[in-house]
Amino acid sequence: MRIALIPSSDLSYNSGSIIHAKRLFLALIEKGHDVHMVGSKIPKDIEHQYLSRIYIDEHILDHPIINDREVTDEQLMYSFSSSFDFLQKLHREKKIDIVHAQYLSFTSLAAAAFGAATGVPCVISSFGRDLSIGLVEDKRLAAMAIQSLSTIAHVIVPNETVKKSFTELLGNRSLNIPITIIPQSF
């Protein structure tokens, strides 16, 4: 399968979501999949042979959920359009079979818009920060999150607490998207 990953963007910093993304990236490659990932910074701990599968755009926000500094509308739009552009270029080279994005934010909106245009299924991993901070503290992120929901094929969450929050979000919008709990692997 040809798989596109849109993780939390700063691949050089080993936060929980980045560790998860890099492990997923490598595990899928080891299983024989054609995997590609986008980020704002190059990872320091990925073997050189895999770096050609990673697309870097320094203008993408380092994390999809920013609440410690002011983020301009232009920064959010550029992050969305860069993520979408990554998918469109990759799909033009050879059709993508599935898109996996982390967080309900510009990442999920890019994946959802791409999925709507192409019919490619999109899976979102939510670790909770998007639900507890992004939707609550930034109306722009909330709007991107809500707009994403209509074309998401599946949601992955790390625990029952995040599943409950996501289920409530879906229920408030009369949506039914399958949710699977897969604990983070660290």
N, C-alpha and C positions, 0 to 999 in steps of 0.2 A: 504494500500500500504506500501511496505517496501522502505524507502527513506534514501539515504545516503547524508549527507551534508559535503562539504569540504569548510569551510569558511576561511576568514582571520584567521590566526592560534592562535594568543594569545587571548584565551577566557577569560583571567583574566582582560583585559584592555578594557574598554567600549568605543571603537571608534565607529563611525557611522556604519561601516560594521559589527562589532561584535554585536552591539545592534540589528541590523537587523537580523543577523544569529540566535541569541538566541531567538528573538521573533518568527522567523519562526520555529525554532526547537520546541518551546513550543506550538505554535498555531497548528502545524501539529500533535503533540502528543494529544492535546486536541480534535482534530477532529478524533482521533482513529487510526492514522497511526503509523506504527512501524518505528520510526525515530532514526537515529544514526549519530553522528557527530565526526569529528576528530579535534584535536587542539594541540598546543604546550604547553599550560598551562591550568590548570583546572579553570573553571569559579568559581567565588566566590559568585555569585548570582543566581545559579540554585539550585533548591531544591534537597536535597540528594537523593530522590527516582529516579531522572533522571540521576544521575551521571554515573550509569552503562551503559548508552547509549552513553557516551562520551569517546572516545579513545584518550589518550594523548601520544604524542611522542615529548619529549623535544628537539629533534634535528631538527624538522621542523622549518623553518624560521618563525618568529613571524608575518610577513606580506608577502603576495605574491609579493608586489612591494616595493623593497628596493632601495632607492637612497641616503640615508644619511650615508652609510658606505659601505665598501668593502664586497662583498659576493663572496666566492670562488665557483668554479665550483662544488666542492665536496658538499658544502652546498646546492646548487641548486639541484644537483642530488639526494641527500639524501631526500630533501623535496619532490621531485617528487616521488621517490620510496616509501617513507613512506605513502604518500597519496594514491598511487596506491595499496600498500600492505593493507591498511585499507579497501579499496573497495573489494579487492580479498578475504580477510578473512571474511568480512561481507557477501559477496555473497556465499562463501563456506558454511557458517552456514545455510543460507536461501537466496534464490534468491532475489536480489535487483530489484525493479521495476523502479526506477528513481534515477538519481544522480543530485544533484544541487551543483555547485561550484561557488565561488565568484572569480571574476577577471580572465582575460586572463593572464595566467602565468603557474607556475608549477601546480597550482590547476586545471586549465582547461585542461592542457595536461594529467594529471593523469585521469581525468574524461573522456576525449576524447579517450585515449588509452583503458581504461576499456570498454567504450561503443563500440569501434570498435571490441574488443575481444568477447564481450558478446551480443551485440545487445541492451543493456540497453540504453534508451534515456538519454541524458545529457542536462541539462539546465544550462546556465551561467548567473550570474548577474554581470553586469559591472557598476561600479559607476563612471567611467571616469578616475580614477587614472591610470588604466592599459593602457588606450589609450593615455593619455597625458604625462605620465611619463615612464611607463614600456616599451612601444613600442619605445619610442623616445630615452631613455637614456641607455638602456641595450640591446645589440643585442641578448643576450641569451634569455631574456624575450620575445623579439620580435619574435624570432624563435619559442619559445614554444607557443606563442599566435597564430601565423600563422598556425602552425601544428595542433593546437586544432580545428581550424575552420571547418575542413572537416567532422567532425562527431558530431558537436553540433546540437541538435534538435531545440533549442529555446534560445533566448536571452532576458533577462529582464534588462531594464535600468530605472533610476529614473526620467529622464526628456527628453525633446525634444533635448537639446544640446548634450547629450550623445548618443541619438538615431541617430542624424545626423552624429556624428563622427563614430559610429559603422557602419552605412549604407555606408559611404565612404570607410571604411576598407573592407567591404564585396564587394562593387562594384569594387574596385581595383583588386580584386581576382576573379571576376565573380561568386560570391557565393550569394545565396539567402536563408537566414535563417530568419524565422519569429522573429520579434522584438516587444516586448510589453513594454509599459511604465507603471511602477507601482511605484509611488512616495514612498520614504522611509517614514516609519510610525513614525517619531519623529520630 
